[in-house]
Amino acid sequence: MILAWLALFDGIIALVLAIAGIVCAHFGVVPPFNLHLSTALFGFYLFLFGFFFAVLAFLIGIIALLVTSIMPSRRAGRPRTIVGTILALIVIVPIFRIVWSTRKYPPINDITTDTKNPPAFEYAQTLPQNRSRDMSYKPAAAAAQQAAPVYRDLAPVELPGSPDDVYKRVEIIAGEFPGWQVTYRDPAHHSVEGVATSTLFQFKDDFVIQVRPAGQNGETLVEMRSKSRDGKGDLGANYNRIQSFFRALQGPPRGVAMQ
């Protein structure tokens, strides 16, 4: 039965492409093609092609299952159909769960704790990977962030202590954060910049943290901005990165006295 074979072959192709995309991105199997097509993005595109074949295999599999149920003469192809459909679901289900759980995030990839006066990237613009990129904060990103309910709780962290003391704590925690590489420290302006790498696809996101005087009660504000290099959306990665860092920052001190 042709449909059964199509479901099986498409299911195999889907799984192979999905795995190849992950391996390519995670281990850097191929070098970056250019600044706009990184290894991570190329691997992600392979993964998306796998998803396309998975959807195709699933639809063909459903039709083939119906045909083999109605027509006894076609039931010999049922095992191939079932295998192809299962392979398709192995690819489809995780992606569907990710899309469903991140549907609340709008398609923006530049998130900040202060949309009116966001921390600016200084050193990140000099990195070879960013030299052709516009690292400025766009009004469209501010409008989308302000309009999305999921970002309404995103705000600067206010901590007791002088800017110097708070900056020391920020610098230490940022240097210890999993998947982060601090690329620039500016104690004079209380600023830290770095690159965060995602676990699976190894996407690179630039971040900047600034410590500012609060202007009251002797407290200090910590502002943060996180921007993805690839894609138009981030599935909430930048928002969750900022919130995770702020939770760590508000936890017990790690060897830095907060006076």
Rosetta blueprint (number, residue, H / E / L):
1 M L
2 I H
3 L H
4 A H
5 W H
6 L H
7 A H
8 L H
9 F H
10 D H
11 G H
12 I H
13 I H
14 A H
15 L H
16 V H
17 L H
18 A H
19 I H
20 A H
21 G H
22 I H
23 V H
24 C H
25 A H
26 H H
27 F H
28 G L
29 V L
30 V L
31 P L
32 P L
33 F L
34 N E
35 L L
36 H L
37 L E
38 S L
39 T H
40 A H
41 L H
42 F H
43 G H
44 F H
45 Y H
46 L H
47 F H
48 L H
49 F H
50 G H
51 F H
52 F H
53 F H
54 A H
55 V H
56 L H
57 A H
58 F H
59 L H
60 I H
61 G H
62 I H
63 I H
64 A H
65 L H
66 L H
67 V H
68 T H
69 S H
70 I H
71 M L
72 P H
73 S H
74 R H
75 R H
76 A H
77 G H
78 R H
79 P H
80 R H
81 T H
82 I H
83 V H
84 G H
85 T H
86 I H
87 L H
88 A H
89 L H
90 I H
91 V H
92 I H
93 V H
94 P H
95 I H
96 F H
97 R H
98 I H
99 V H
100 W H
101 S H
102 T L
103 R L
104 K L
105 Y L
106 P L
107 P L
108 I L
109 N L
110 D E
111 I E
112 T E
113 T L
114 D L
115 T L
116 K L
117 N L
118 P L
119 P L
120 A L
121 F L
122 E L
123 Y L
124 A H
125 Q H
126 T H
127 L L
128 P H
129 Q H
130 N H
131 R L
132 S L
133 R L
134 D L
135 M L
136 S L
137 Y L
138 K L
139 P H
140 A H
141 A H
142 A H
143 A H
144 A H
145 Q H
146 Q H
147 A H
148 A L
149 P H
150 V H
151 Y H
152 R L
153 D L
154 L L
155 A L
156 P L
157 V E
158 E E
159 L E
160 P E
161 G L
162 S L
163 P H
164 D H
165 D H
166 V H
167 Y H
168 K H
169 R H
170 V H
171 E H
172 I H
173 I H
174 A H
175 G H
176 E H
177 F L
178 P L
179 G L
180 W E
181 Q E
182 V E
183 T E
184 Y E
185 R E
186 D E
187 P L
188 A L
189 H L
190 H L
191 S E
192 V E
193 E E
194 G E
195 V E
196 A E
197 T E
198 S L
199 T L
200 L L
201 F L
202 Q L
203 F L
204 K E
205 D E
206 D E
207 F E
208 V E
209 I E
210 Q E
211 V E
212 R E
213 P E
214 A L
215 G L
216 Q L
217 N L
218 G L
219 E E
220 T E
221 L E
222 V E
223 E E
224 M E
225 R E
226 S E
227 K E
228 S E
229 R L
230 D L
231 G L
232 K L
233 G L
234 D L
235 L L
236 G L
237 A H
238 N H
239 Y H
240 N H
241 R H
242 I H
243 Q H
244 S H
245 F H
246 F H
247 R H
248 A H
249 L H
250 Q L
251 G L
252 P L
253 P L
254 R L
255 G L
256 V L
257 A L
258 M L
259 Q L
